């Protein structure tokens, strides 16, 4: 086996592979641009984020490395292309640096974050516009869109970056109205749950066959079929987010699992064989529909990027000769 590639190389490659995968209904890919986002912008964002990713790989503070990656992305792309991807890649790189790219390793990275990390996370919002939902009325001082202005509150309350993520990982009844309809922030859930979606999708990719871009597209569709997307909910509301997931489930062959109104029942885990059987040609019609309706499952793309990084660290290869998928040590 050849020596493993540098972690920052794999993180950059994951960003490039994610945007190159097609079709990813509603998202930019190598065949589709959006009205305000182009494929080339994502390539530039991946290059620009490199310095921050390298800092994370060398062991820099998570918040600092994230802010530098976002600043670099924005500087090169000129817009927000991969904010959510970077929010997942940076802790993955730190876990890799610690020699434990696993759910437990990610949990330790999250729990070791500090108030300084939270402050840097907030500062990152000053570099780009990020689509986020409104906070509860009693949490307006912690609205991430305040950027560095939130620092005094963060320090006064002693909130670490994991604390901030935990607050977004569940739906506040004050925002939800007690209906249970709202979609939690999936990226924040990864942070507090040990990245279960990331590792599950990485296994789908590793066990799949064919070009990595096709495997990434099937993993994207599997993730969307399993759970409603946060960005879709933010832009269009929970009903449309659930409809988008239902549309993705409709192209998963043989899927007859009952789901609830939230889009998935509590025990629903999409089978890897079902993901591998997804016909990407059949997904083209869904891609056109989402594009026309402005449905952009961007959080699902973030998770796909994170899964690609884990798959690359575990041996996924560009030529498809992955062997048993056991890969290299983190």
ABEGO torsion letter per residue (X at the ends): XBBBBBAAAAAAAAAAAAAABOBBBGBBBAABBBAABBAAAAAAAAAAAAAAAAAAAAGBBAAAAAAAAAAAAAAAAGBBAAAAAAAAAAAAAAAAAAGBBBAAAAAAAAAABBAAAAAAAAAAAAABBBBBBBBBAAAAAABAAAEAAAAAAAAAAGBBAAAAAAAAABBBAAAAGGAGABBBBAAAAAAAAGGAAAAAAAAAAAABBEBAAAAAAAAAAAAAAABBBAAAAAAAEAAAAAAAAAAAAAABBGBABBBBAAGBBAABBBBAAAAAABBAAAAAAAAAAAAAAGBBBAAAAAAAAAAAAAAAAAGBBAAGBAEAGAEBBX
